[in-house]
């Protein structure tokens, strides 16, 4: 089974389209637990501009991650797209309650957690605490049109754009992350 969670009006063929509002295949509030799917029953989940709207309360957000993990089978893929937290698209929407970044999702990786603990870092080892394991396997970012134009015209190098994204707002519009679910072999 493949899920398109928080689909709004963006229904995807071949997926179970789920949203709190409208007329999706399944109407469900993703902040109500447990979700209506069996353990390890899902092979793929799309979350396109959804996670930033959920989990204003930290405990609810952590439970969302646990539910994603619970319903997914080993090696399932999550496709997460979110607005960049330093872009006006994120800042101006009052329904955006949480910044989602690759570094934040990496906190749910047990491998990353173990490396951080071994190195004496103070990161929150959320994968270990919550007994979940999510591995970020790919990240891509969409540049704001102004910055994309400069990149295409070779006015700015990739390293200059990366540097600018750490200094200025409105350089990157959105972030895409491919995330793999890792479950122990039985």
Backbone as a ProteinNet text record, in pm:
[ID]
protein_1_A
[PRIMARY]
XXXXXXXXXXXXXXXXXXXXXXXXXXXXXXXXXXXXXXXXXXXXXXXXXXXXXXXXXXXXXXXXXXXXXXXXXXXXXXXXXXXXXXXXXXXXXXXXXXXXXXXXXXXXXXXXXXXXXXXXXXXXXXXXXXXXXXXXXXXXXXXXXXXXXXXXXXXXXXXXXXXXXXXXXXXXXXXXXXXXXXXXXX
[TERTIARY]
84.7	0	89.8	48.3	118.6	20.5	69.7	-15	31.1	-65.2	-41.7	-107.1	-27.9	-82	-90.9	-203.1	-224.3	-234.4	-306.1	-307.2	-375.8	-464.1	-541.7	-618.4	-606	-669.8	-572.6	-451.9	-349.6	-355.6	-458	-475.4	-374.7	-315.8	-218	-276.1	-271.9	-317.9	-222.7	-279.1	-198.3	-167.5	-216	-195.4	-331.2	-332.9	-449.7	-431.7	-520.4	-512.1	-584.7	-513	-562.9	-553.9	-660.9	-658.2	-766.2	-750.4	-847	-972.1	-953.4	-1061.2	-1091.2	-1201.9	-1235.4	-1288	-1262	-1314.1	-1202.7	-1103	-998.1	-1051.9	-966	-1005.4	-1037.6	-955.1	-977.7	-966.3	-1068.3	-1063.5	-1015.5	-896.6	-839.1	-749.8	-759.5	-672.7	-544.6	-431.2	-304.1	-251.2	-314.9	-276.6	-362.8	-444.6	-524.9	-461.9	-431.5	-360.3	-444.2	-423	-335.6	-398.5	-314.1	-361.8	-432.9	-521.3	-603.1	-535.8	-404.3	-333.8	-259.2	-248.5	-181.3	-30.9	33.2	179.4	243.2	349	431.1	349.8	248.2	159.8	182.5	271.5	288	427.7	434.9	564	618.1	530.2	573.3	473.7	528	442.7	492	397.3	425	370	454.5	415.4	461.5	377.5	414.7	352.4	436	393.9	287.5	322.8	232.8	296.2	417.6	476.8	489.9	511.6	526.3	395.2	284.3	152.7	115.2	194.9	157.1	252.7	201.9	286.4	336.8	248.8	290.5	335.9	266.6	307.1	413	526.1	637.3	596.7	515.9	475.7	392.9	309.4	230.7	324.5	422.5	517.7	594.7	642.5	716.4	627.1	502.7	407.5	381.8	380.3	366.8	480.5	601.2	717.4	702.7	657.1	638.4	531	426.2	321.3	372	448.6	509.1	590.7	670.9	756.4	671.7	570.5	487.5	419.4	358.5	278.8	364.8	490.6	578	647.6	667.2	747.6	894.8	982.2	1125.6	1157.4	1241.8	1286.6	1180.8	1069.4	968.7	1030.7	978.2	1030.4	930.9	983	906.2	957.9	866.7	902.1	847.3	937.4	898.4	940.5	844.5	873.3	816.4	899.7	859.9	914.1	851.9	910.7	1038.5	1134.1	1256.8	1219.2	1269.3	1228.2	1273.7	1364	1407.7	1353.5	1243.3	1179	1044.3	1004.9	877.2	759.7	770.8	663.4	639.1	743.8	727.2	684.5	755.4	737.5	598.2	542.3	416.7	291	300.8	181.6	158.6	51.5	29	-5.3	-30.5	-59.2	67.5	182.2	309.1	352.6	358.8	385.5	520.1	590.9	715.8	809.3	935.5	1038.4	1083.8	1092.6	1138.4	1264.8	1372.2	1500.1	1559.9	1650.9	1718.3	1790.3	1849.8	1920.6	1823.6	1704.1	1602.8	1552.7	1532.7	1489.4	1601.5	1727.2	1841.4	1845.7	1784.2	1781.7	1702.9	1629.1	1552.2	1626.7	1754.6	1837.9	1919.7	1903.7	1980.3	2129.8	2168.6	2310.4	2367.5	2297.3	2340.7	2344.7	2242.7	2237.4	2358.1	2390.8	2503.6	2635	2652.1	2773.3	2782.5	2669.3	2667.1	2699.9	2641.6	2668.8	2816.7	2870	3011.7	3105	3065.4	3148.8	3126.9	3032	3006.4	2924.9	2853.9	2770.5	2644.3	2585.8	2467.1	2336.1	2338.7	2215.7	2117.9	1990.3	1889	1883.2	1916.5	1913.5	1771.2	1687.5	1544.9	1516	1597.4	1576.8	1589.1	1687.8	1709.4	1598	1566.2	1463	1327.7	1292.7	1159.7	1154.9	1271.3	1283.1	1226.8	1274.7	1245	1378.8	1378.1	1502	1470.4	1499.2	1476.4	1610.7	1639.3	1765.5	1738.2	1789.4	1777.4	1873.6	1819.1	1902.3	1928.1	1846.2	1865.2	1801	1867.5	1814	1836	1733.9	1750.9	1673.4	1717.2	1655.8	1621.2	1509.2	1464.5	1499.4	1572.7	1611.6	1496.2	1491.2	1400	1431.9	1331.9	1357.3	1469.4	1481.8	1588.8	1726.5	1744.5	1872.3	1892.5	1784.8	1795.8	1840.5	1789.7	1829.8	1980.2	2028.7	2172	2257	2204.9	2277.6	2283.4	2169.4	2164.6	2255.3	2263.2	2347.6	2493.1	2521.5	2657.6	2716	2628.1	2673.4	2717.8	2665	2699	2730.7	2831.8	2867.1	2778.2	2780.8	2705.3	2749	2879.8	2928.7	2885.4	2877.7	2829.7	2681.5	2605.9	2463.1	2445.1	2522.1	2514.9	2549.5	2652.9	2691.8	2579.7	2520.4	2411.1	2291.9	2265	2149.2	2165.2	2289.4	2314.7	2311.8	2316.1	2321.5	2191.5	2115.6	2000.9	1872.7	1761.4	1630.8	1602.5	1506.9	1452.2	1551.1	1649	1739.8	1682.3	1636.5	1580.5	1432.1	1349.2	1204.5	1157.9	1210.9	1164.1	1274.5	1253.4	1347	1272.5	1336.3	1285.2	1379.7	1323.4	1402.7	1344.2	1430.7	1393.6	1442.9	1353.8	1386	1347.4	1438.4	1415	1386.6	1287.9	1252.6	1339.6	1403.2	1487.6	1429.5	1390.8	1338.3	1426.8	1443.2	1528.9	1471.6	1559.3	1516.5	1465.5	1360.1	1303.6	1364.1
-117	0	124.1	226.3	354.1	462.7	554.2	659.7	796.3	881.3	1022.6	1100.1	1126.9	1185.1	1336.9	1390.7	1534.8	1581.3	1504.8	1524.5	1652.2	1709.9	1824.2	1782.4	1860.4	1825.4	1760.9	1728	1668.3	1516	1457.4	1312.5	1245	1135.6	1060.2	922.4	886.4	755	649.1	539.8	431.5	448.4	555.9	584.1	592.9	565.7	596.1	741.7	827.5	970.7	1001.7	1069.4	1089.7	1238	1291.8	1429	1444.8	1546.5	1579.8	1643.6	1710.9	1787.2	1734	1778.6	1747.1	1606.5	1551.6	1420.2	1326	1302.1	1206.8	1063.9	967.2	826.2	794.9	847.3	830.6	967.6	1005.1	1130.8	1098.2	1153.8	1125.7	1241.6	1280.8	1381.7	1311.2	1348.3	1280.2	1304.6	1394.1	1415.8	1335.2	1247.3	1154.6	1015.9	954.4	827.5	719.6	594.4	545.8	569.9	570.9	584	454.2	462.7	345.1	243.5	223.1	124.1	28.6	-93.5	-197.9	-172.8	-231.9	-226.1	-280.8	-214.8	-260.9	-293.5	-213.4	-240.2	-145.1	-48.6	56.6	49.1	61.5	55.9	193.8	292.2	426	529.8	645.5	756	885.3	963	1097.4	1195.9	1290.2	1400	1528.6	1583.6	1702.7	1826.2	1906.5	2028.1	1995.4	1897.6	1850.9	1862.2	1809.3	1800.9	1935.9	2041.9	2173.5	2222.7	2157.7	2194.3	2112.4	2011.2	1916	1921.8	1888.2	1871.8	2001.2	2098.1	2220.6	2185.5	2092.1	2036.8	1930.1	1939.2	1847.5	1702.2	1671.7	1532.4	1479.4	1564.4	1523.6	1497.8	1585.5	1567	1435.2	1409.2	1284.8	1163.1	1173	1062.9	1044.1	1154.6	1143.7	1059	1086.3	1011.4	864.1	838.6	700.2	629.8	699.5	639.8	613.2	706.8	682.2	553.8	540.6	422.9	296.6	304.2	187.5	132.5	219.4	171	127.1	170.4	137.2	3.6	-67	-188.7	-150.8	-245.8	-224.8	-182.5	-82.7	-28.2	56.9	84.3	172.6	310.4	381.5	514.3	622.6	728	849.2	955.4	1023	1135.1	1260.7	1338.2	1454.8	1581.2	1668.6	1799	1904.6	2002.5	2107.5	2241.9	2352.1	2482	2502.4	2570.5	2601.9	2697.1	2672.8	2755.5	2901.1	2934.7	3073.5	3137.2	3083.8	3142.2	3200.5	3307.2	3370.6	3273.5	3173.8	3074.4	3003.1	2981.3	2922.4	3029.2	3139.1	3243.1	3304.9	3327.4	3401.8	3319.9	3189.5	3105.8	3076.8	3131.5	3111.4	2967.8	2881.5	2741.5	2656.7	2716.5	2644.3	2651.1	2535.9	2531.6	2470	2411.7	2343.1	2349.4	2383.6	2379.6	2235.7	2190.3	2055.1	2068.6	2005.8	2012.2	1871.7	1848.8	1718.1	1687.1	1788.2	1767.3	1726.9	1782.9	1745.7	1604	1563.8	1426.4	1327.7	1368.2	1280.2	1244.9	1324.9	1293.3	1166.1	1115.7	992	871.4	888.6	780.3	720.8	592	528.6	530.4	511.5	516.4	655.5	758.5	896.4	921.2	872.4	888.7	825.3	702.1	631	703.9	753.8	829.6	956.8	1024.3	1148.2	1120.5	1013.1	976.6	943	860.1	821	940.9	1042.6	1161.7	1263.2	1235.9	1326.9	1448.9	1443.5	1556.8	1562.9	1679.5	1698.2	1688	1631.4	1613.2	1524.9	1547.5	1461.1	1330.5	1217.6	1088.7	1034	1101.6	1070.4	931.5	883.4	747.5	645.3	665.5	573.1	590	713.3	737.8	681.7	700.9	663.5	524.9	460.4	329.9	333.8	432.7	444.3	456.7	432.6	443.7	491.4	617.1	680.6	726.2	690.3	729.6	821.3	943	1036	987.3	950.4	895.2	994.3	1098.8	1197.3	1328.3	1437.3	1571	1654.7	1726.5	1824.1	1949.3	2060.1	2187.5	2262.6	2332.2	2413.1	2557.8	2619	2758.2	2851.4	2963.7	3071.1	3115.5	3154.7	3190	3292.3	3390.3	3489.9	3423.8	3333.8	3264.8	3159.3	3094.7	2995.5	3062.8	3180.2	3254.6	3284	3328	3357.5	3231.1	3119.1	2992.5	2950.2	2959.2	2919.1	3006	3132.6	3224.9	3219.7	3126.3	3104.6	3230.5	3311.6	3428.8	3389.3	3277	3227.7	3079	3038.7	2897	2828.2	2695.4	2616.8	2651.4	2668.7	2700.8	2841	2934.7	3069	3066.2	2985.1	2973	2908	2804.3	2739.2	2837.9	2916	3017.2	3120.4	3164.1	3262.2	3205.3	3074.8	3013.6	3010.6	3019.6	3022.7	3165.1	3263.3	3403.6	3480.4	3440.8	3520	3437.3	3505.5	3444	3438.9	3355.2	3349.6	3304.2	3222.3	3163.8	3029.6	2948.5	2816.3	2818.7	2773.8	2774.6	2649.6	2532	2409	2304.9	2210.3	2100.1	1970	1880.8	1745.7	1648.6	1553	1449.5	1313.1	1221.8	1080.7	1017.9	947.1	889.6	741.1	657	512.3	470.2	385.4	326.6	202.8	192.3	76	5.8	-119.8	-201.3	-323.4	-370.3	-487.4	-612	-700.3	-829.6	-917	-990.2	-1080.4	-1217
0	0	0	-76	-80.8	-35.8	48.9	104.8	57.1	26.9	-3.6	110.5	215.2	338.3	329.1	377.5	370.5	226.7	145.7	1	-44.7	38.2	-9.8	-133.7	-241.5	-368.9	-466	-419.9	-504.7	-492.6	-554.6	-549.5	-642.1	-595.3	-673.7	-705.6	-832.6	-874.1	-820.2	-772.4	-717.8	-570.3	-510.6	-368.5	-300.2	-170.8	-89.6	-47.9	-94.4	-68.4	61.4	152.6	289	323.5	379.6	428.7	535.2	615.6	720.7	659.9	547	483.9	343.8	287.9	149.7	131.3	11.5	-23.8	-70.9	14.4	-21.9	-13.5	-46.7	-31.8	114	205.6	349.2	414.3	488.6	562.9	703.8	739.3	870.7	912.9	1038.2	1098.3	1141.6	1081.7	1108.9	1249.9	1324.3	1463.2	1559.7	1505.7	1586.7	1572.2	1686.8	1688.6	1756.2	1719.2	1613.2	1476.9	1373.7	1236.7	1196.3	1097.5	1062.2	969.2	983.2	902.3	994	948	1024.4	1031.7	1130.1	1142.5	1014.5	968.9	856.2	731.4	703	588.3	470.6	484.8	384.2	323.3	190.4	120.1	84.7	78.5	36.9	87.6	128.8	174.3	110.6	59.1	10.2	112.4	153.2	242.9	174.5	89.3	13	76.6	138.1	207.6	313.4	398.4	503.4	641.3	658.5	793	862.3	787.3	850.2	912	876.9	931.2	1054.4	1087.4	1192.1	1310.6	1425.2	1542.4	1603.4	1617.6	1687.5	1828.5	1889.8	2018.7	1991.8	2057.6	2032.1	2050.3	2149.9	2172.9	2055.8	1997.9	1880.8	1763.6	1742	1632.1	1648.5	1767.5	1791.3	1768.3	1805.5	1783.1	1633.7	1556.4	1409.7	1351.9	1397.3	1349.4	1387.9	1509.4	1553.4	1469.5	1433.1	1350.4	1209.4	1152.5	1021.2	1026.3	1129.4	1145.2	1163.5	1246.2	1277.2	1152.1	1071.4	958.5	840.3	834.9	722	741.9	630.8	634.5	625.6	653.4	640.3	496.8	482.4	354.1	283.6	349	289.1	267.3	169.4	137	172.6	233.9	259	163.1	95.6	8.7	77	135.1	214.3	140.5	113.4	54.9	148.7	183.3	276.9	228.6	269.2	236.9	318	258.3	332.8	446.2	568.6	683.2	675.6	583.4	570.1	442.2	391.8	274.3	315.7	248.6	280.6	268.3	180.4	167.8	300.1	378.6	510.9	612	612.7	714.9	713.1	594.6	582.5	605.9	613	629.4	778	836.7	980.2	1018.2	918.8	950.5	955.2	923.6	936.4	1082.5	1145.7	1289.8	1325.3	1226.7	1257.6	1137.9	1165.3	1062.1	1045.8	921.5	891.2	806.7	853.1	782.3	774.4	680	676.2	807.3	868	995	1106.1	1103.4	1202.5	1183.4	1057.8	1029.6	1065.6	1045.8	1078.4	1226.7	1312	1455.1	1485.8	1385.4	1402.5	1343.8	1310.3	1258.7	1372.6	1397.8	1505.6	1476.4	1351.3	1314.7	1345.6	1303.5	1331.3	1482.6	1553.2	1698.8	1765.9	1725.3	1786.5	1758.1	1636	1602.9	1687.1	1704.6	1783.8	1930.4	1983.7	2123.5	2140	2048.1	2054.9	2046.4	1968.7	1951.9	2064.1	2152.7	2264.6	2226.9	2112.6	2071.1	2156.3	2161	2246	2167.7	2046.4	1968.6	2046	2024.2	2084.6	2006.8	2067.7	1996.3	1988	1908.7	1905.9	1851.7	1757	1706.6	1817.1	1902.3	2015.4	2118.5	2155.5	2256.1	2214.1	2084.8	2037	1973	1961.4	1896.2	1754.3	1677.4	1534.9	1462.7	1332.4	1256.2	1114.9	1088.3	959.3	903.7	780.9	719	600.4	607.3	495.4	387.1	270.3	162.9	50.1	40.6	-65.3	-22	-58.4	-31.6	-156.2	-196.9	-304	-265.8	-320.2	-286	-413.5	-408.9	-520.7	-490.3	-580.7	-561.6	-593.8	-522.9	-556.1	-698.9	-779.6	-919.5	-939.8	-852.8	-865.2	-858.6	-764.4	-746.2	-854.9	-897.8	-1004.9	-1135.1	-1161.6	-1282.2	-1278.6	-1164.8	-1152.3	-1165.9	-1115.5	-1128.4	-1274.5	-1343.5	-1484.1	-1571.1	-1538.3	-1615.4	-1570.3	-1478.7	-1426.2	-1361.6	-1304.2	-1229.4	-1089.3	-1042	-908.6	-915.9	-842.7	-834.9	-731.3	-733	-635.3	-492.7	-470.8	-335.8	-294.1	-387.2	-353.7	-316	-387.2	-355.7	-218.8	-191.2	-60.5	50.4	30.4	128	146.2	36.6	43.9	120.1	101.2	168	319.1	366.7	510.9	566.1	475.7	517.8	494.2	392	349.1	346.8	360.4	338.9	189.6	151.9	16.2	-90.4	-53.3	-150.7	-198.5	-104.9	-136	-103.1	-198.1	-173.3	-101.2	-142.6	-78.9	-74.3	16.1	37.5	12.1	-63	-83.1	-13.3	59.3	125.6	94.5	53.3	44.9	174.8	240.8	371.7	368.6	414.4	418.2	561.4	576.1	705.4	725.2	840.4	870.9	992.8	972.2	1081.4	1097.9	1221.8	1245	1178.5	1134.7	1079	1191.1	1161.8	1264.2	1254.2
[MASK]
++++++++++++++++++++++++++++++++++++++++++++++++++++++++++++++++++++++++++++++++++++++++++++++++++++++++++++++++++++++++++++++++++++++++++++++++++++++++++++++++++++++++++++++++++++++++++

